[in-house]
Amino acid sequence: MELFRTRTGRGTRTRRIATIAATAATIALIATGCAAGGGSESGGGSGTEGDQTITFIPKQLNNPYTDVVLGGGEEGAEAAGFASSAVVGPLDASASSQVSFINAETQAGTNVIVIAANDPDAVCSALEEARTGGAKIVAFDSDTNPDCRDVFISQVVAKEVALIQVELISEQIGGAGEIAILSATANATNQNEWIKFMEEELASNPDYADIELVAKVYGDDDDTKSFQEAQGLMQAYPNLKGIISPTTVGIAATARYLSTSEYKGQVALTGLGLPNEMRPFVKDGTVTEFALWDPAQLGYVAAFAGKALADGDLTGEVGETFEAGDLGEREIGEGGIVIVGPPTVFNAENIDDYDF
Amino acid sequence: MSDTKHTEMVEPTATSAVSADTTKTLRDEPRGRTGWARILLGRDAIMIYLLIATIVIAMISIPRFASPVTVGFLLLDVIPVLLIAMPMTLIIITGEIDLSVASIAGLTSALMGVLWQAGWDIGVVLALGLVVGVLAGAFNGFLVAVVGLPSLAVTIGTLALFRGLALVVIGDNAVANFPPELTAFFTSKIGATGIPTVMIGVLIIVVAFGVILHFTPFGRGLYALGFSTEAARFVGIHVARSKFWLYVASGGVSALAGIYWTLRYSSARSDNASGLELAVIAAVLLGGVSIFGGKGSIPGVVAGVLLIGTINYALRLGRVSDVVLIIVTGTLLIASVVAPSILDAVKRRRHDRRVRRELPQAQPSGSVSA
């Protein structure tokens, strides 16, 4: 110990110089990264027409569903005539993680911010600030507090999404038995709305009188956590007949668990899934039918709505219409909501027709 | 700390040269930097230079970085980390750790939401939030200091426990309707400077912790504690009592961070601030605090927190993906920990070579045994 100390006291100058060198190298590395990232965007700014910028802020990056939505968004942004489009977002879908991204966009002078809110209120004050700075706010996929955005682009009517899933599960379990819901995060706006409608429908519709919702669990849109939650459900409820997972991450993870377990074919699974992810499970019989809208259209319509807002052609009032490229005209409904289209049901027959 | 090193140094030099000419000393024996040189070339100073360099580079290469808006947004982002980093620095210096800080912040947030919704006065809600943080900290402190359990195990447990309690308290609800004046205050700026008003309070806490660590016997004792608990006990430091109060402070400050988080985002939820503990520990280590205890300072940690905050903000403003961002932060942390170790090894080798060259007569084994 003493010898060790003796040595550490010496030659501190050389050590420090080298420390500076090492860290300076890291900083230089970062700086070049900045320059590369910053350079391509420096054209943006308080845009006049034809020089407008749009930025998409999804719930989180690297989510397969989100990637499809964003793909449609970027396509729409180009078609609508934005000078540049960008995608920024957090790695985790927590409530406040989006705020610093909104702040950065405010400062960058982005004209249109398209956001899928992780929490309707946590992003509000940041969005207010962005609007003060002149930005137009389009919410998509998951709504913010209506006071903080101009329009909300919704997949479909929330109730329709909920009902179709209840209908599918009822068909698959023969109209009676215990079911469970495996959702995303406990605070996700869209998830909770659907679940509310499902609960209401199960309670009120006499066709579903024999179906009992025994559990709601949350996989946090994390593959491993969802997998474990699915596993936990099977152990906790041995009489479980079916699972509804209204999230693409959840349904894929649950399908993966079921397909390798003794419950394959015994326990029905439905919900909202991506055809490309669910294809193997539909083919091997784990899943009979599931639903989803075309997520790319969501981003596409959001981009056109943003463009119309930025051009001043749209103010967000009920009854206004705007042209959404190839998809035709869309109207702003009650509460500033724009509906994209009805959900599609996927099964072994039609799944090969879709690629997303 | 370099004072203690200096005195220890004399002894081994003498013993290793026991059979040699004891009057002869090595050339270039460390003189120990003093005064301004020590301040200007120390680890803390290097962190501050790095911070300034980063800011300058960002101002040059990122459009729009150089504006008061940056100051505001950046500081609002780092405040929770900065706050919790203060007690965390003291705790890590004693060789312990507190992983439950973010969960305490989450619990505070959840409790605030429920009480506010139940119609309690906002003053009472804030006070109770703080009390709950202090109690949570005291619970950690009791298990670590009084019962004597390892802090890593205890706080991993309470990390889950407090987060679980937060879920029990508020469930999957989110409470958002806090008084607008209050939430507006938490994002307000001082005039045109862009500096958030709450920074005044944060600054007071930072200075308080700096004074406690560097200028009080209690604070100096923490370094001793980090080096050797037993030695610290022998020189009259109340080991258990010191540790207990550190955890209480950590709980209290985490609660403050939770209150700030809730009102800044005007959203009380069970998952607020989750994962924050790792951001705090990363910043503290980057700031020069040794994870083994006994080493570190408040100015260094403040610079570390701001350095990570600045890099994050600059990269986000430059629209660099978050994937790149975490790689950069990780690399920086590894570099800051590894660089001194490598240099230590190089230096040690050089020292050994010099000892061999300068004291040839000490080498024969026979003379050593005699």
Interface residues (C-beta under 8 A of the other chain):
Chain A: E2 L3 R5 T6 R7 T8 G9 R10 G11 T12 R13 T14 R15 R16 A18 T19 I20 A22 T23 A24 T26 I27 L29 I30 A31 G33 C34 A35 G37 G38 S40 E41 S42 L61 N62 A86 V88 G89 P90 L91 D92 S94 A95 S96 V99 S100 F101 N103 A104 T106 Q107 A108 G109 D119 P120 D121 A122 C124 S125 N145 T185 A186 N187 N192 Y218
Chain B: S2 K5 H6 E8 M9 E11 P12 T13 D28 P30 G32 R33 L41 R43 I46 Y49 L50 A53 T54 I57 A58 S61 I62 P63 R64 S67 V69 T70 F73 L76 D77 L167 G171 D172 A174 A176 T183 T187 W261 R264 Y265 S266 S267 R269 S270 D271 N272 S274 G275 I311 N312 Y313 A314 L315 R316 L317 G318 R319 V320 S321 D322 V323 V324 I326 V328 T331 L332 A335 S336 A339 P340 L343 D344 K347 R348 R350 H351
